[in-house]
């Protein structure tokens, strides 16, 4: 099961899109700068463009096989597409848009019943309206529901949140998470936004100039960026799964590995939950010696594992109950005489511990 | 107005309307092909379609007369095999009006098609719609303003056509005489009062056509 892309190639200007991937995760984020070929890749999978070579298989069914001249037309692929410009049909009402691809009584339709999808995506009050006067977030949900109502076996989403502001994004992402959890179909999600990637991705494929620059979990991809050209990827960043223990006066206590951190973050829902804990390398201060008086909320006893040169800076990999990465100047490392095996204390201010809910 | 004049007005209105209705399917097909595809001979077809717009109507009429006349290629064939005549009949009027108004309709429809975001049609396909359904439920409705506008232009052009009609169909009272031809003839004969009555009628027809299409567009928008 899953989506298989084998030896795919499609000439684009100014490069050729090349892809080889066996996609099994629930949400696979295709991450990369604009013009990296992300939308073209989705168009190939949807059957809106033809590759010049390669095989595309969905759940074992061949959709494209260039060598065998197999090309299943878009309408028979069972692939739901949420394009970047959303492409709601402006002359139809919300309800007519939703029902455009709905085939009641065919296949696994109980899962994609109209009432259920309308409820999951909170569209009850919108169905009688026209699409042109919907807000950005409402349009987003209607487009998503329209794709789901066609009972797809795969969902393609092309920067669906790109036009929304940060606050609206945080409101829509839980809906996407619900779709992921309730409908059990793989989702290919294109974005150049770090935040969306961290919030949604099970797997991440970094695409740069039409080629796969990196593939793996978000921790791998952002924690050890293989391609410095990838936007939003920092030369050194710690991304670790954590568990929120409690929230008090905007101060959040979160467990990461065997360490407990304090984060300062507004607008976090109360209660506990899973989150990614993100700490930029240049927000970490290292201190040697015993007596430390500092305003930083997080004092983490750590052992230096390795030092690596990154341009003019040094990347220090530490162990402090979880893998932590610090970014220091070369001079600082030399003055502190840092070497692997040293015991240090890592200081991180609470506002520098960023939480992204999962 | 005399019975003869009413006959002329009635004839002009229905033959213009019929010519417009007949060119719509052809025009839509051509406009669609021009708007969406690249094919060999495209620019030749584009030019041929537009010729009646730029050539003197009388010249277009002369070409039609030569093709459709009893000694012409098409007209001769029709006459010899089916005893069917085109020139100097109402069918000649119909063809002259259709040829003269086709480019106006094709231009409007083509622009209307080109203005549709192709993404909408692609997404309709991913939702399981076959090409014909996409065309009927997405493309046509979205292009409807341009298409209706083009039909109005074509109808208006047909109402006022003179040069091509007089070449192909002559000005036979009670048979091929249209409002334009009759006005011209009346003025030539010094019957200005008759000419002015017909002038009044053509003004009313034009108003009705424009208002009708505006009303249609408003209804669509709601």
Contacts between the chains, C-beta under 8 A, distances in Angstrom:
chain1	res1	chain2	res2	distance
A	46	B	122	7.8
A	46	B	126	5.3
A	47	B	125	7.9
A	47	B	126	7.6
A	48	B	122	4.9
A	48	B	125	7.4
A	48	B	126	7.3
A	73	B	125	7.3
A	74	B	122	7.0
A	74	B	125	4.2
A	74	B	126	5.0
A	75	B	125	4.9
A	75	B	126	7.1
A	75	B	127	7.6
A	75	B	128	4.9
A	75	B	129	6.0
A	75	B	130	6.1
A	76	B	128	7.7
A	77	B	126	7.2
A	79	B	126	6.0
A	80	B	126	6.9
A	80	B	127	8.0
A	81	B	122	7.9
A	81	B	123	6.0
A	81	B	126	4.4
A	83	B	119	5.7
A	83	B	122	8.0
A	83	B	123	6.1
A	85	B	117	7.3
A	85	B	119	6.2
A	87	B	117	6.9
A	87	B	119	4.7
A	87	B	120	5.2
A	87	B	122	7.8
A	87	B	123	4.5
A	89	B	120	6.2
A	89	B	124	7.5
A	89	B	138	6.2
A	90	B	142	7.3
A	91	B	141	4.8
A	91	B	142	6.0
A	100	B	124	6.8
A	100	B	127	5.3
A	100	B	129	7.3
A	100	B	137	7.7
A	101	B	124	7.9
A	101	B	126	7.7
A	101	B	127	2.8
A	101	B	128	5.0
A	101	B	129	7.2
A	103	B	128	6.6
A	146	B	127	7.0
A	147	B	126	7.8
A	147	B	127	7.6
A	150	B	126	7.5
A	150	B	127	4.8
A	150	B	128	5.7
